[in-house]
């Protein structure tokens, strides 16, 4: 049996890291993970519990194939629990492929950093067991080394997803600001147009009123009509 453990600190709040963890796959940093399928998801006592099927490529050396067999795609079951009240996310993964020869139980935990609430502590533990084949200890070391490498890539993937989310939020904010600017500009143009038309109409009304006044004045200035002769 081989036990591998690791800790890592993200310079992001717990909520940000957990949001990125949910959107972690697929990503260009860990292309070996092909995807995840949600089998079950429910909320129990305020905790989100999920069961997912993880599809990946392990990339074993050729010499292992006669010992444990071959598989283009490897599957694992992942159970997770998110407790927002206590700000904790725990994922437990166990392989399904090669289960007769290899057992890998991995536990990943995301919690706020105990000394800095704006940071997140990631703890990982994997227990590797190889049985029923030659070179047991060597294969366990090989798997532990691969898990360590994948864990490093996984942390990079989290950072990549966080950056992606930040870009999307910024793009949305820029788009909203642009839309607001366009709306303000359009409104100003409409107001200017209405003002211009109103002023033009007022000028026409004033001109017509002036003309009518002048006509009335001209009529009032005419000499009185001569009286008709009496019969």
Secondary structure as GFF3:
##gff-version 3
##sequence-region A 1 231
A	DSSP	beta_strand	2	10	.	.	.	ID=ss1
A	DSSP	alpha_helix	14	22	.	.	.	ID=ss2
A	DSSP	beta_strand	33	44	.	.	.	ID=ss3
A	DSSP	beta_strand	47	56	.	.	.	ID=ss4
A	DSSP	three_ten_helix	62	64	.	.	.	ID=ss5
A	DSSP	alpha_helix	65	68	.	.	.	ID=ss6
A	DSSP	beta_strand	74	83	.	.	.	ID=ss7
A	DSSP	beta_strand	88	95	.	.	.	ID=ss8
A	DSSP	beta_strand	102	113	.	.	.	ID=ss9
A	DSSP	beta_strand	116	130	.	.	.	ID=ss10
A	DSSP	alpha_helix	136	220	.	.	.	ID=ss11
###
